[in-house]
Amino acid sequence: TGQVSTPGSFFTGTIGKEPFLVSSDRDNTLRAFYNVCRHHGNIVERRAVGEADQFTCCYHGWTYGVDGRLKKTTKMQGIRNFVAGQNALKTMGVRTWGPLVLLRLAGHPASDEFDHEVLPLRQELEGLGFSSGMTHVCRRQYQLECNWKLIIDNAADGGYHLEYVHRDLSDN
């Protein structure tokens, strides 16, 4: 949440192959959108993080407010049945939990559904100071040219392979 703590602050990324844009609007309300222009599907905001009053697609100049509303189009005068209000950035479900910003591609879930699903994990993590003790420090992004399972398996095996592959890191 530290990356979007002031009005106009934003960050972008991808979930799978879906680009997203999280911004804090003028009222400091957190919002999340698909980072895709409604005109021709181009990425709207190319920076990873920053501050902005608006987001402008570099392809045809369609401009969106930090609240996702379409503010300006180019060369759309006279186009029948075009309604700017129906062409805002597509929203994603967004919720905060401690220092985390959680996104849901399928839209906004009922809050009681989220609370019910997360409650066991929340109770365990709150005892460790999760909500009050963590802050955003930096952002690192890696492009790995490998099978993703190799990374996940190595990170998730609890150090099981260390004794055999990285003997100098092992206690045994």
N, C-alpha and C positions, 0 to 999 in steps of 0.2 A: 504493500500500500504506500510505501514511502516514495515510490516513483511517480505517483499520481496524487500527491497530497496538497497540491495547490491548483487553483483554477487555471486551465489551459495546459496543464502538464499531461503528457501522454507517453505510452510505450506501445510497440508493435511486436508481433511475432507470428508464429504459425502453430496450429494444432493439427498434426498430421499434415495435410496439404492445404488446410484452410487458413488464409492470412487473417489476423485479427488486429484491431486497433482499440486500445483502452484509453479513455481520456476522462479528465475531470472537467466538467463544464463550468460556466461562469458562476453557478451557484455552488460549486464544489461537489456536485453530484457525480458519482462514478458511473460511467457508461461504457459499454462494449459493443463493437460493431465488427462485421466482416470488413476487412480493409480492401474493399473492392468497389470501384466506381460503378454506379448503376447504369452508366451510359454504354461503355464498351468493355467493362470488366477489368480495367487496368487497376493496378495497385494505387491507392490514393495517397498514402503517406509512406515514403520510402525510408525515412530516418527510423532508427531503432528506438530512440527516446528523445524527448525534448519538450518544448513549450510552443504552443501555437494558439492563434485566435481563430483559425480556420484551417481546413485541409483542402488542398487543391490538386485535382488529378492532373498530372503532367501531360496527358494525351490530348484532351480537348478543353481543359480548363474548368471543368465542373467543380464548383466550390461548395464545401459542406461546412457547417458550423461544428464546434466542438461537441455539440449535442446531437450531431448526426443529420440535422435538417439540411436539405438542399437549399443553398442560399443563392446560387448563381449558375446559370447555364450559358453556353455560347451557341449562337445560331439556331435557337429553338423557336424563334418567333414564327408564328403561323403553323406550327405543327399541331394538327388536330388531335384532340383528346389527350394532350400532354398536360399533366397536372404535377407541378413541382412538388407539392406536398405528398404525393404518392411515390416519390423517388428519393426518399431519405436513405442513408446507409442502412443496410439490414442489421437489425440488432441481434445481439447474443445475450444470453442470460449472464449476469455478473453478480458476484457476491464477494464480500470480504470475510475473512476469518483470520483474526490476529493480523500478522504481517502479510498474509497471502491474498491475492486477487484470484478468485476462482471463476472460470468461464464455462458456460454450457452452450454448445452449438445449437441445441434444440430449442433454445428460448428460455423463458423464465419459469423455473419450477416453483411450486408452492413452497413457502418457507418452512412449513411444518414437515414437508417431505425431506428437505435438506437436513433440518435439525435431527429428524429421526434417523436418517442414514449415517450422519456424522457423529452423533452423540457419543457412542462408545470410544471413538478415537479422540474426540474432543476432551472427554474426561481424563483420559490417559495423558494427553499432551499438556493440558492445563496444569497438571501437577508438576510438570517440568519447566514451567514458565514460558510456554510457547507463545501466548498472546502478548505478554509484556516484555519478554526478554530478547526477541528477535527483531532485527531491522535489516533493511536492504543494504548491502555493502557494495556489490558490483554486479555487472552482467557479463557473462562469458558465453560465447556461442561457438560451437565446434561443428565443423562439417566433416563427418567421418565417412570415408569410402570403404565401408565394410558392411557385413551382415549385422544388423542392429542387435541380434540375439547374442553376439559375442560380447558386446558391451554390457548388456543387461545381465547376462549370466554371470559374468565376472564380478559385477557390482553386487549381485544379489546372493552370492554363495556364502556370504558371511566370512570370507577369508579362508574357506576350506582348501583352496588351491595354493595358498601362500607357502605352506610347508614344502611343497614340491616344486613349484615354479619360481618362487621368489624367496629362496632360503634365507637371504640376508634380512628380510622383513619379518620372518617368522620367529616366534618365541621358542620353537622346538629345534 
